[in-house]
Structures are given as structure tokens and as C-alpha cells.
Amino acid sequence: RGCKFTDIDVLLAIETIRDQLVVATSKSIAKYLNCSTSTVSRLINKDIRDKMKQYNDLTREEQKIRILLENIELLTSNGEGLKVRALKELTSIRDYSLIKKAMTIFLHDESSSF
């Protein structure tokens, strides 16, 4: 038989995949480990599944914030002020807390560049 994988291998794969801003699924973990999805499914226990869900939630949030930041950059590139209504028209993201977080990050980055 070939390589033997452990739950630690799965955890390391999940962390690496998360660093690449990709949602961790059995398929993406199997691709990273170069094994079958059934092997990954066998190795995933409740603790790993919980950690995977936590990482995936953070990854999805970060992906949305990046989309918002790109659109904020686009809206403010012509020198005009930023309006939340215009931002909502450009994106499908409606979570005001994410919009607020993205605006805070943008304003912080903008003020630190001077």
C-alpha cells in the first residue's frame, strides 16, 4: 500500500488551503494530499469538521471583504466619496457588518499611505 495519512495531515492541509483563501472541502483536501476523497472522509472526525467549518466561515468572510475592497477602490478611484448604496449596487453582498469592516480597512489603509 501507499502513503498513510493521519488526521494531522488533514489539519495541515486545511490550514494550507485556508491560507490560499480556498474553502476546504473533502475534494480540495484530497487534491492537496493527493489521495481519495473517501480517505479524507474517513480521517475527518467531529473536531476536524468543526475546525474546518470555522476556517471556511473565516475564508468566506475574507473573500467577501476582498470583493468589497476591490469595489470600494473602484468607486473611490475618481475622487468621489464612498456611498454604501453605490457599493451595494455593485456587489451582491448585503451584510452591513462586512461592508462596515471593509470600509474601515479601506479607510485605515488609505490614511496610512500618506
N, C-alpha and C positions, 0 to 999 in steps of 0.2 A: 504494500500500500504506500501511498504518497505521504505528504505532509500531514501532521496532526495539528489542528487548530484548537485553541482554548478560548475561554471567554475573555481572557486578557487581550488576545489578538483582536477579538471583535471590538472591545472597548477602544483599543488603539486605532482601529480602522474608523470607528465612529468619530473619534476626536480629529483624525486627519481629514476625514470627509467634511466635518463641520468647519475646519479651518479653511477649506476651499469654498465655503458658502454653498454647499450642496446638501439637500435634505437626505438624511441617512435612511435608506430602506434596505431590506434584505438583499435586493438586487444590487444596489450600489456597494454594499459591504462585500458581497460575494465577488463583484468585479474587482474591488480593491484587493481582496485577499487571494484572488484567482482560485476560487473554489465554487461549489454549487450553492444555490440558494437554500437547498434543503440542509446543507451543512450549517449554514448560518442560522437558519431557523432552529435547528437542534441546539445550537450554542446559546441562543438568546434566552435568558431567564427573565423573571419579573424585574429584578434590579436593573438589568441592562435595558430592558424595554422602557422602564421609567426614565432612565438617563437619556435614552435615545429620543423619547418624547420631549424631554426638557431641551435637549440640544436642537431638535428640529423646530420647536417653537421659537427659540432664540434665532435660529438661522432664517426662518420665515420672516421674523420681525426685522432682522438686519437687511434682508433682501428688499423688503418694502421701504425701509428707510433710505436705502441707496437709490431706489427708484424716485422717491420723493426728493432727495437731494439733487439728482440729475434734473428733475423738472423745476426745482427752485432755481437752480443755476440758469436754466433756460429762460425762466420768467424774469429773472433779475439781470440778465446779460445786457439788456438795452437801457439799463439805468433806472428803470421804474421801480417803485416799491412792490412788495410782495403782497398779494391778496389771496387769502385762503380759498375764496370762491374760484379764482382762476386756477389754482393748484388742483382743486377737486375736479375741475372740468378736464384737466389733462390726464388725471390718473383715476383708477378705479378704487383707490384707497380712501376709505371713509372714516377710518379710526382717528378721531381727533387727537388722541394722546400720541399716536405715532406721528401725525402731522406736526404737532407741537414739538416733539422730540427732534424731528428732522430740522425744523426751523431754528431751534436752539443750537443744534450742531452747526448749521449753516452760519448763523449769526456769530457764533463763537469763532469759527474758522475764518470768517470774513474780518472780524475785528483783530484777530491775532496776525493777519497777513500784513497789516500796516506797520 
